[in-house]
């Protein structure tokens, strides 16, 4: 196990999240922190419907970091529930309540209950960008400008 100092992030809990766990990993090596639904009444998500679910907290990310909201694999596989704008980015200068935009891509209605783990949050470092304007780009070799489907569906045989 790698011994790293945890990133310290200011965390503000809202009253409607009282009694719910703070975002935390499911296991000691999980990259994602589970986000819980901070709701008082059950929400039913019909097939094809989307909903914004509050998580009951706000945070202050350090400059140079973002938080990515990602689906939980079990909800996606078993029920077709996923994060619509996945991964959703929370910027370091956002101070509002964290909410998750869920969509039901399944065939059955799905009920979200208080405290249900609905998504996961991954904190990631990023680099600022400074564009270097050029008239031509260096070739990348075989792929170069080939996009969408250009590498085919199957791996090359050895």
N, C-alpha and C positions, 0 to 999 in steps of 0.2 A: 504494500500500500504506500502511495506517495504521501509524504507529510507536507502539506501546503497550508499556509495560513488562510483562513476563510476571508472572503471579501466582506467587509462590513458595509451594510446597507441600512439606512434609516427606514423604519417601518412604522406606519401609522394605521392602527386598527380602527375601523368605524363601529359604532354601536351595533349595527345589524350583523356583525360578525362575532359578537361576544360568544365565547364558548367553543368556537370552531378552531381547529388547529391552524397555526401559521403555515404558510407554504413550506413543505419539507419533502426531502427525497423519500421514495418508497423503500430503498435499501441504501447501504453505506456507499455503494459505487454508482448509484443512479445520478445521471447528469441533470435530470428534470426534477423540479420541485412541484409536488402536486398542488393544484389549485382547487379549492372547495367552493361550492355554490353557497353564497351568503344570502339565502332567501328565507322568508318566513313561511310562505305557502308553496306547495308543490307547483311545478310548471310542467305542462304537458306539451311536448313538441311533436306535432303531426308530421307525417312523411312530407318532405319537401319544404318544411317550415324552418325558419331561422329565428334565433332569439339571442339577445344580449343578456348574459347572466353575470350579475355582480359578484365579486369575490371578497368584498368587505375590507379592502385595505388600499393604501397608497404607499409609494416608496420614493426614495431619492437615490437614483443610480448615480455612481460616479461618472464624470465626463470620460468618454472613451468606451463606455459600455452600453449595451442594449439588453433588453429582456425579450426573449422570443416565446410567444405563446404557441404551444404545439398540441396536437391531439393526443389522447391516451389511446394506445394501441388496442386495448381490450374493448373500449367503447366503440371504436371504429370497426373492429372485426365482428364483434358479437351483435351490435345494434345499428351500425351505420351512422353513428354520431361522430361528427368531426368538427374541427375548427375551420370555419369557412375561409378565412384569409390566412391560411397556414403557410409558413409561420407568421403570426401577427407580431409586428415589432412595436415595442414600447421604448420610446426614446428617453435618454437621460434627462431631458428637460420637461418631461410630463410629470405632473404632480396630482392628477386626478385619480379616482378610484379605478382599480384594475378590474376589467370586465372581459368576458370571453364570448366571442361571437360563434355560437354553435349552430349547426345545421343537421337536420335528420335526413340522411341519404338512404335510410333503411325503408322497409315496407310497412313497419308497424309504428304506432305511436310510442313515444318514449317519455317517461316521467322523471323529471329531475327533482330530487328532494334536498332538503337542507343538509349541508355538509357533504353531499356527494362529491367525489373527486371527478371533476369534469374536464380538466386539461392539465398540462404541465408547463412550467416556466423554466426556461434555460437562460442563464445569464451569460452573455458572451461579450468578449472584447472585440472592438473593431478599429480599423485604421481610418484616419481622415484621408481624403483623396485630394490630390492636386493634379489636374489634367495637364499633360504634356502634349500640346497640339503638334501633330506631324502630318505630312502629306501622304505617307505610306506606312504600313505596319510591317514588321518582320513576319516572315512566313512561319507558321507553326508546324509545317511538314505535311503529313498525310491528310489530315482533316482540313486544315486551313479555313475556308469559308463555308464548309459543309455544316449545315445545322439540322434541325428537326428531322430525325430519322436517318441522317446521312451515314451513321455507323452500322445500320442494319439491326435486325432483331436478334441474331444469334452471334455468339462468340466465334471468332475464327478458330478453325481446328488447327491443332498443332501437328 
